[in-house]
Amino acid sequence: MKTVEITTEFIKLQDLLKFASLVSTGGEAKIVIAEGEVCVNGEVCTQRGKKIRPGDVVKYDGQELSVSYADQ
């Protein structure tokens, strides 16, 4: 599982997929989320603007991402 560190309260799901290089564009993120290919905390999520916070786990294309706060 790959850990993505954020410095804000949350990151939007579509932005997380781009930031972690699981998709190459925002348009691609929009499509894979709308088609139900992304799971958040074990449930399919079709909301591209869903707020992902530290502790959440996102799965897409056989990869798992966990989110945590960056050490400040």
C-alpha positions as CSV (number, residue, x, y, z in Angstrom):
1,M,0.0,0.0,0.0
2,K,1.3,3.4,-1.0
3,T,0.9,6.3,1.5
4,V,0.2,9.8,0.1
5,E,1.0,12.7,2.4
6,I,-1.1,15.8,2.3
7,T,-0.7,19.2,4.0
8,T,-4.3,20.2,3.9
9,E,-7.4,19.0,5.8
10,F,-8.5,16.9,2.8
11,I,-7.8,16.2,-0.9
12,K,-10.5,15.6,-3.5
13,L,-10.7,12.1,-4.9
14,Q,-10.0,13.1,-8.5
15,D,-7.0,15.2,-7.3
16,L,-5.7,12.3,-5.3
17,L,-5.7,10.0,-8.3
18,K,-3.8,12.6,-10.3
19,F,-1.4,13.4,-7.5
20,A,-0.5,9.7,-7.0
21,S,-0.1,9.3,-10.8
22,L,-2.8,6.6,-11.0
23,V,-4.4,8.6,-13.9
24,S,-2.7,11.1,-16.2
25,T,-5.4,13.7,-16.5
26,G,-8.4,15.1,-14.7
27,G,-10.6,13.9,-17.5
28,E,-9.4,10.3,-17.0
29,A,-10.0,10.6,-13.3
30,K,-13.6,11.8,-14.0
31,I,-14.2,8.8,-16.2
32,V,-12.9,6.1,-14.0
33,I,-14.7,7.5,-10.9
34,A,-18.0,7.9,-12.8
35,E,-17.7,4.3,-14.1
36,G,-17.4,3.0,-10.5
37,E,-13.9,1.8,-10.8
38,V,-12.7,3.5,-7.6
39,C,-13.4,2.3,-4.0
40,V,-13.0,4.5,-0.9
41,N,-12.9,2.6,2.4
42,G,-14.2,-0.6,0.7
43,E,-17.2,1.0,-1.0
44,V,-17.5,2.1,-4.7
45,C,-17.4,5.9,-4.9
46,T,-18.7,7.8,-7.9
47,Q,-18.2,11.3,-6.4
48,R,-15.1,12.8,-7.9
49,G,-15.2,15.7,-5.4
50,K,-15.4,13.3,-2.4
51,K,-13.2,14.6,0.4
52,I,-10.4,12.1,1.2
53,R,-9.0,12.6,4.7
54,P,-6.1,11.0,6.5
55,G,-7.0,7.4,7.4
56,D,-9.0,6.8,4.3
57,V,-8.0,4.1,1.9
58,V,-8.6,4.4,-1.9
59,K,-8.4,1.5,-4.3
60,Y,-8.1,1.7,-8.1
61,D,-6.6,-0.5,-10.8
62,G,-5.2,-3.0,-8.3
63,Q,-3.4,-0.3,-6.3
64,E,-4.2,0.9,-2.7
65,L,-3.5,4.3,-1.4
66,S,-3.7,5.5,2.2
67,V,-3.7,9.1,3.1
68,S,-1.8,10.7,6.0
69,Y,-0.8,14.2,7.1
70,A,2.8,15.2,6.1
71,D,5.0,16.0,9.1
72,Q,5.1,19.7,9.4
